[in-house]
Structure formats: structure tokens, C-alpha cells
Amino acid sequence: MYRNVRTCGRMELRQKLSILADAAKYDASCASSGASPRASSGSGGLGATAPLGVCHSFTPDGRCISLLKVLLTNHCVYDCSYCVNRASNDTPRTAFTPNELAGLTIEFYRRNYIEGLFLSSGISGSPDATMERMLRVVRSLRREHGFYGYIHLKVIAGCDPRLVALAGLYADRLSANVELPTEDGLRRLAPDKSLAPVYAAMGRMAEAIAESRAEPRAPRFAPGGQGTQMIVGADSGDDATILRASGGLYQSYGLKRVYYSAFMPVVPDSWLPSGPPPLVREHRLYQADWLMRFYGFGVEEILTGAREGMLDPHLDPKLAWALAHRERFPVDVNRAGRAELLRVPGLGVRSVERILDARRQRSLRSSDMSRLRVPLSRVLPFVCLADHLPRDLDDPGLRRRFLPPPVQLSLFDQPERSEHA
């Protein structure tokens, strides 16, 4: 049975913040900041970094901002195997009142700790009751406190559609987490949940966002769009399964972003792996996701370089694709269109824009690419320039050039087993 800290007397606001900010850290929809506090919470100084609950995120126009990232409560009626807040976990439980959290947000904002709020919650009582309490927080901030900072609000799957409609009028961005890419995986690890209510909420948000954008006079509904999160490595879903699920979500619901969170074994459970997946797996999924969103790659194209459903851990997905499709290269930097250039390993969106601008003045050479701060060692094998034609595209050993160098052991390190034994 979990420990309810409220039975031990009145909890100070700072203690609540400590518990509920810590409980929110596993939501990857807002990248955590590694900043250390430069002033105590009582110093009153401008520009100080709050030690509890502050993370960094990005607004729709690309600005990096600091947010108070917190749960309204870590009480939860669900018993999801992978969640630190699961009902059967023996952990201190508490909750903010809506007025407490609204006041705390304003206090942090006035002290220049934050520019906005990232609010989620455990399911206390019912989805409707939980969503109503979260709405009381953001409604108080907007209407009573006149707060116009950034708000990212989690939508509780299964709540009344009218509550979702209200949420989009107060929040800049909304998100409903799918958590696992398949219904089978979710049923096994989170038996109280289903993907159907999540998809239903996403559909309603997508429709409302589209209507708001189509009618300039309509109230603004979640102008920052909607997102979701998937946990990587908690179930048997491979990279192919995850990316196909993400591709379907982008196509069906117009999501702004899918976040990938490497599974952390915070609660022992026989259904779960004993340890987290390699962090490089999460990294490769983010790179593949970037290719889908900004580089025009389809899911199946990205997966052509995958083996047994897993992305190559040693090469980024674009480079793996290029090596598997050498017939598409070399690309003529001085003639190719934007879409072709974006498929060249080492060329990012900004690099391509600089190239398109520069070649209007003259034909580009290797020295020009260097001045444009392009990584020549990665780019030159796949392009031709006014003074360069690659000669090694058919070299079977080309892949080895891009592999990370082997780990150098010191005299005091002993390998566990020789590779050639």
C-alpha cells in the first residue's frame, strides 16, 4: 500500500514540488535542463535557475524557454508496469490544489525562473475529474492572473470531449501519450489502458486545430499543435514497429512531434526488462524521426538499412540509407534540387539553404563547401563539384570509413574476451 504523505500533517509547498516535479521527469515531451541553481529560491535574484521542476522546451517559433514541469498529483488509479506512479508502487503521494499550482507558477514567473508551465497528472478518481482539475489550473492562470506565458497541457485520454475542447483554448500545446506503439504491448504492461481513447483524443484535437487555422476569426486552439510520447525498450516492439506507428500518427493526426523516451527500470516488474535499452537506440529513433519530418523520407525508406527491424546503431539513418542506395549518388551540388541535396549525408536543412544561395553566384568547388562549414569527409564521397568527382562509391570498404573508432584500452584495462579468440 502506498504512503499518503498527507496523513503525516500539512505538507509544505516545497515538499510537494519536490515530489511532483521528480515524478514528472520521466515524461520526455519536454527535454530536461541540466542547469544547476545559481541562486537559492529565497534570494529573489533575477535570472536565477530554480532547483526544482524547471526544464527547457521550444515554442512553435523555435525559441528555447524554461518551463515549470510538474504533475498536479502523483496519485493514480492505473497500475502501468513501467510507471513510477503506478498504483501499487510504495511511494510518497501528494497533490497540489489548483490554486496552489497556479500561485506557484506565477511566483516562479515573477522571479524569472520560468516562462511557462508543462502540466501533467496521475489519474486521480476518473479521467474527467483529473482533467477538470488541470483545467482549473490553466483557467486560473489565464483569466485570474492574466498569465500569457507558454502552457503545454497533457490531455487525459478518455475524458469528456468538451474538456478537450476547453483545454485547447487555454494551452499553447496539447499532448496525449500513446506510451507504447502497439495495443498488445499496452495491454500487457498497462492493462487499464487502451490506444483507442488516445487516438480519439488526437482526432478531436487535430480537427479543432485545423478548424482554428482555417478560420482566422475563430478562437485560437492549441496554436503550438499536439504531440505524444513513446517509451522505447519496455516491450518487444522493435524500431520498425515504433517508426511505423510514428509515421501513422504524423499522417493521421498532423502531430507536431513524437518524443521517444528510453525505458528506465524505476519499478521492479516481471514483465519488464531488467535494464534500459542502449541510449544510442533512442538517439537513432530521433534521427529517423527528423528525416521523416524535415527531409522528405518515408518510413520504409529509412528502414531499408535496418536489420531485423532495428536501425544500425553504428551509423545515422541517413548515412545508412545512402550506403544502401549508392545508385542514387553522386549528387551534383551545382545542379541538384533541394530534395536531392537533403538526402546527401552530412547536409542539413541550413547547409542546403546556404548551398542554394551560394551557387546562384558561381559554380561551387570543394573550397566553397569548406567555407560553408560542410563536413567534407562525410559529404564528398556522395557529391560531385566543379573540381571533385568521387571515385569510391563502389568501394565495399566505404562503410568502414564512417564507423566510430574502436575504443582504445589503457594498460590497466583488460578486455573480457578477445574478438579473435
N, C-alpha and C positions, 0 to 999 in steps of 0.2 A: 504494500500500500504506500502511495507516495506521501511525502511530508508536506503538509499545508502550513506554510510559514505564518499564515495569518492567525493560527491558533496560538502562536507564541507572543501575541501582543501586536501593537501597531508597528507596521514596517515603515522605516524611513524611506523617503522617495529615492534617495541614492541607492539603497539596498535593492529596491525594486528595479531601478535602472540597471544595476549590475547583473541581476539575474535575467532580465528580459532582453537586454542587449546581447548578452552571451548566448541566449537561446536563439537569437535571430541570425547569428553569424554564419549558419550553415546554408542560408539562402544566398545562392550565387548571383541572383539578379542584380546585385549591387556590389561591385568589387570593393573589398575591404582595403582600407588605408593602412599603411604601415607606419604612419606618423606617430611619433611619441609626444606626450604632452610637454608643451613649452611653458605652461603656467598652470597653476592649480586652479581648480574650479572656483575657488573663492577669491582669486586675485583681481577679477574684474578687468583684466587687460584686454585690449583689442588684439584680434588675430591669434588668440590662444587656441590650442588644439584640445578639445575635450577628451579626457581619457576613456570615457565610456560611450559606446554606441555610435561613434562617428565613422562614417565610411565615405568613399568617393564614388560618384556616378557621373553620367554625362547627360546633358539636356539635349533636346532634339536638334538644337543648332550647334552641337559639338562642344559646348563649354563643360569643363570639369568643375563639379560643385561638391561641397561637403553636405552630407545628409545625416540626420539622426536616424539610425537603423535599429528598429526595436519591435518587439511583439507587444500587442495590447495585453495579452495573457499567455502564459505557457500551460495553463490548464487545457487538457484536450481529451475528448471522449474517444478519439480514434487510437488504435494501437498499431501504428505502422512500424514495422520491424526496424527500419533504417533511421527512425527519427528520435532525437534525444528527448523530445517532449511526449513520446508515446505514453498512453495512459498507464501502462504497467511499470514504467520506469520510476525508480525511487529517487526523485529529485525535488528540491525545494520548489514550491509552486506559489505564484503570486499573480497579481493583475493590477494594471493601472485603472483608475476610473477615467472616463473620457475627459473630465475636467482636469485631472492631474496631468494627463499626457499632453493635452492642448497647452496647458500652462507651462509645462517643461519645455515644449517645443519653442514657445515664444521666448522663454528665458534664455535658452541656448542661442536663439537667433539674435537676441539683443546683445548678447556677449560676443557675437561674431564667431561662435563655434561652428555654426551650420548655416546653410542656405535653404534647407528644405527637410522633408520628412519622408522616410521609407517605412511604411507601416504594414505589418502582417500580424497574424494572430493564430494561436491554437483554437480549436473548435470547442468552445465552452457552451454547453447547453445544446444549441442547434445551429446550423448554418445561418438561418435567418437572424437569430438573436445575436450571434457574433458579428455578422455584417452590419446590423443596426448599430451596435456599439462602436464599431470602427467608423461608421458614417457620422456618428455624433462627434467624434474627434475632429474629422476634417471639416464638418459643417461649422463647428465652433471656431476653428482656425480661420475659415474664410469669412464667416458672417459676423461673429462676435469680436474677433481680434483683428480683422482686416488684414489677414496674412495672405500675401500673394507670392510667397516662395514656392519652390518646386515640391510637389507631392506625388509620390509613387505609392499606389494603394493596391494591396492584394485583394483579389475578388475571391470570396469563399464559394467554391463550386457547390451547386445545389441550392443556393439561396434564391429567394424570390427575384424574378427578372426586374421587378420595379426597383429593387435595391441596387441592382447593377446599373440601371438607367440613372439613378441618382449619383452613384459613385463616379461615373464619367463626367458629371457636371462639376465635381469638386476637385478631382485628381487630374494631374497632367499626364500621368501614365498609369495604366492598369495592367495587371497580370494575373493569370490563373495557371498554376503549375500542373503540368501533366505528370511530373516526377519520374515516371518510368515509361519507356517507349511503347510497351505492349500491354494489352489488357490482361494477358496471362501473368506477366510479371507483377503487375499491380495487385491482381487478385491474390497472388501468393504472399506478397510482402506487406500489403495494405488491404486486408480483407474487407474493411469497412468502406473502401473507396472504389470508384469506377471511373473510367475515362469519359463515359457518356455525358455526365453533368459538366465536366470540364470543357468538352467540345461544344456543348450547348451554350455555355457562358461565353466562350470565344466567338461563337457565331453571332450572338447578340451584340457583343462589343464591336465586332467587325462591321456589322450592319449599321450600328449607331455612328461609328467613326466615319464610314463612307457617306452617310446622310449629312453629317455635320460638315464635312469637307465640300460636299456638292452644293450646299445651300449656305451662302455667305452670311445670311441673316439668322441662321439657326444658332442656338447656343453651342458654344464650343464643347465638344465631347472628347475627352482624353486626347488633347492635341499631340501628345507625345506617343500615341499609338499604344499597342499592347505587346506584351512579351510572355515568356514562360521559361521554365527550368526543367532540365532532365538530369537525373542522377546517373553517373557513369560508373559501372562496375559493381552495383549492388545486386543485379540479377545476371542472367546468362546472355542478355542482349549484346550482340557484337556491334562494331562500328557501323556496319552496313545497315543494321536494324535501326540504330539511332539516327543516322543521316537520312534514311528514307522517311522516318517519322517526322524529322525536322522539315524536310523538303515538302512533305504533305501539308504541314502546318503553315509554312510560308505561303504555299499556293492557295490553300483553302481559306485561310483567315487573315492573310496580309499582315502577319506578325512583324513587329519591328525588329525583334531579336529573340533567338533562343539561347539560353545560357546553359552551360554544361558544368556540372559540379561533380568532381571525383568523389566517390563514396568514401566516407570516413567511418570506421567502426566505433561509433560512440556508445553503442549499446550492444552487449553480447547477445547473439541470437543464432540458433542452429541453422536458420535459413540463409544467413548472410555469410559472405566470405570472411576469412579471419583477418584480412588486411586490405588496405586500399589498393586500387589499381595503380600502375606506374603513372606519375603525373604527366609524362610525355603523351599519354593517351588522350587526356583532356586537352592538352595543347594542340595535338593534331586535329582533334574534332573542331576546335575553334578555328584553326586554319582552313579546314574544309568548309566550315560554315561561312567563312569570309569569302571563299571562292564562289559559293552559291549566291551570296548577297550582292557582291560588288564586281565580280569578274566574269559573270555570264556562264559559269559551269553548271551543268546538270549533275544530279546526284550520281547517276550511273557512270558518267564520265569520270568523276572523282574516284569511284570505286573500281575502275579498271586496273588501277595499280595496287588494289588491296589483295591480300591473300587470306583465304578462309574467313572473309568478312571483316578483316582487321586492316586498318591503314598501316602503311610502312612506318615503323617507329623511328627509322634512321633518316628518312627524307621527308621534307614537307610535301603535302599532297600535290601541289602544282608541279614540282620538280619530278615527282614520281609519275605523274601523268605525262609530262613531256618525254621522259625516257621511254615510256611505253608507247609513245606515238611520235617516233623520230621522223616518220614520213611527213609530218606537218612542218618540219623545220628544214633549213634555216628560214627565218622570217626576215624580210628586207626592211630594216628600220626606216629607210627613207621612202618607202612606198606603202607599207602595210597600214591597214586601218586600225582604229583604236581597239576593236575587239581582238584582232590578231596580236597586237602588241601586249595586251593584257594577259595573254597566255604564255608569254615568254618568262621563264624562271628568272627571278631577280628584278623584274619590272613591276612596280606597284602602280597604283592609280595616279599618284602625284608624279612619279617618274614618267609615265606615259604622257601626261599632260605637258610636262616640260619638253619632252621629245617632240610632240606635235607642234609646239610653239617654235622650238629651235629650228626644225627642219624647213620652216617657211622661209628662213633666211638663206640657208645653204644646205648642201648635202652633208650629212653628219659622218664624222670619222671616229675612230677609237678614242682619240684625244678629247673630242667633244663629249663623248659618253662619260669619260672620266670627270670632266668639268661639271657634268650634270649629276655627279655623285651616284652613278650607277655602279653596282658591284660587278666589275668586269669579269672576274673569274667565274661567276655564275651565269652571266649573260652571254658572253662571247661565243661559247660553244653552240648557241642556238640562234644566232643572228648573223646577217651579213651587213656590212657597212661599206662606205666608199673605199676604204683601204683594208677591208677584212672580209675573208671568206673562210668559214670553219671547215676543217678537214677531218674532224674526228667524230662526226655524228654516228658513223657506223662502227666506231671502236667499241668492242664488247666491254672494255675496261672503263668506259666513260663513267659509269655509275660509281665506281670506286673512288673517283676524284672527289665526289661530293659527300662521301661518308665521313662522319666525325672521326678525328684521330683516335687511335687506341689509347686507353688510359695508361699513363706512364707510372710504373710502380717504383717506389723508392727501395733502397737496400733493405729497409725494415719491413716492407710489405711482402707477404708470401701468397701467391695465388693459390686458391683452393684446389684447382685442378688444371693441368696443362691442356691447352686446346689440342695439342698434337700427341697427347699421351696415347 
